[in-house]
Amino acid sequence: MADVYKEQLIKKIPDTKDTLKRVGIIFAVMLILVGSMTIIPQFGIFITFAAGFGAYIVLGRLKKEFEYSVTNGELDIDVIYNKSNRKRLFTGNIKDFEVMAHVEDTSHENMLSTAQEKKDYSSGTVSERSYIFLTNYNGKKQSIIIEPNDEILQEMRKLLSRQKFHPKK
């Protein structure tokens, strides 16, 4: 049997919450600049520099991409911040998924509502590629939203039974 490796990159589209965070961070740095220059002028430049550097780091973490990779039945999901820092979010065997369905499919709401945590590792917009699956991860039942491309979806379909995989109708 040949090894299978498929991967995909999904860019997170900034939503209103992300925009408000950006505006808030920039506003806070400006307040720190004005406040530090008037209250403690001799240290103002250092305080402003530190606040600006912290804002740069936090703003960079708001730029996210999700990478899905399927390797021999294992699904790995990583987040990439600012196109430079990578962090593993999920690793699991596809055969262990309890159910996988399109996010708009309401026929599996009862099963999906048993999740203790809900994670969204997608672009943030619902499309025909938006799927949700239920699995046990780190001792908790989690429902996870992803946007797999056709290659990854085909591989998942091969590994899940008809009772577990429910494609968009």
N, C-alpha and C positions, 0 to 999 in steps of 0.2 A: 504494500500500500504506500502510495506517495505521500510525502509530507505536504500539508496544506498551510499556506501563509497568505493572509489577505490583510490589508490595512487601509485606513481611510482617515482623513483629517476633516474636521468640522469646525468652522469658525463660529464662536458665540457672538450673536448679534447683540450689541448693547441695548438694554431696555431702559425704561424710565428710571428704574431704581439705580442703574449704573450711572446714568446721566446726572441724577441728583447727588450721587456720591462724588462724582468728579467736580461738580460745581461747589459742593460743600468743602471738599479738600482745598480747592483753589481759594475759596473765600476764607477758610481758616488760616492759610498761609499768609494771605494779605492782612488779616487781622493781627497775626503774630508779627508781621513786618512793621506795621504801624505802632502796635503796642510796644514792641521791644525797642524801637527807635525813640519813642517818647519817654518810656519809663526807665529803661536802662540803656542809654545811648552807647556807652563804651562796650557793651557786650551784644548790642543789637545785631550787628552783622553776623556774629557767630550763631546766635539764636535763629536768625532768619535763614542762614545757610543750612543749619540742622533741620529746620522745619521744611525747607525746600527739598532737601535730600530725602527726607522721610516721605514727602508727598510724591516725589518721583518714583520711589519704590512702590508705594501703595497704588498709584495710578497705573503703573506697569502691570500690577497683578489683576487689574480690571480687564486687560486685554487677554482673552482666553481663547484657546483652541483645544478641541478634544480629539484625541487620536484613539481610534478603535483598531485593534488588531486581533485577528483570529488565527490561532496556531494550533493545528491538530485538535480542534474541539474546545480549546480554551479561549475565552474572550477576555482581553485586557483593555481597560480604558484608562488613559492617561490624560492629564490636563497639562497644557503647555502655556505658561504665563509669559507674555511679552516676547514670544518666539524664542525664548532662551532657557527658562527654567521648567523642568518637567517633574511631575509628581504622579505616582500611581494612585488611581482612585478605586479601581475594581479589578479583580481577577477571579474568574469563575469558570467552571465547566458548563458549557451550554446545555448538556444533557440534564443538568440539575435544575434548570429553570422549571418552575411549576406551571407557568403560563406565559405566553408572549402574544400580544395582540396590538392592533393599531390603537393609538391613543384615543381615537374617537369611537372605538367599539365599546359600547356600553354593556354588552352582554356578559362581560367578565368583571364588572364593578365589584360584585360581592367578594370575589376571590382577591382582587387587587386591594380592596379596602382593609384586608387583614395585615397589610404592611405596617411595620412600626416606623419606618422611615421612607421618605420619597425623595429620590435624587433625580435631577435633570441634567444629563450630560449631552444635551442637544444644542442646536443653534438658538433655541428659545422661541422659535415659531413653529406652529403646527403645520405639517405638510403631509403629503401622501406617504412619505418615508418615515414619519414619526411613529415609533413603536415603544411599547412599555412592556417590561418583563418583571416577573416576581421571582425572587430567589432568596435563599438564606446566605447572608454574608456577614462575617465577623460576629456570629451568634445572634444576628437580628434578621428579621424578615424585611427585605427591602424591595420597593418597586423602583425601577430605574428606567428613565426615558432616554432613548437613543435615536439616531437617524442613520441607520445603516444604508449603504449603497446596495445595488443589486447583487454584487458578488458576495458581500458579507451576508446579506439576507438569504441568498441561495444556500450558503454553507450552513446557516442556522436552521433553515428549513430541512436540510438533510439530517440534522442531528436531533431535531425535535419531532415527536410523534404528532399525528393529526389532532389528538386531543389537547396538546399543549400549544401548538402553533396556529394562530388564527390570522391569516393575511387580510389586508384591506379588501373589502368587497366593493 
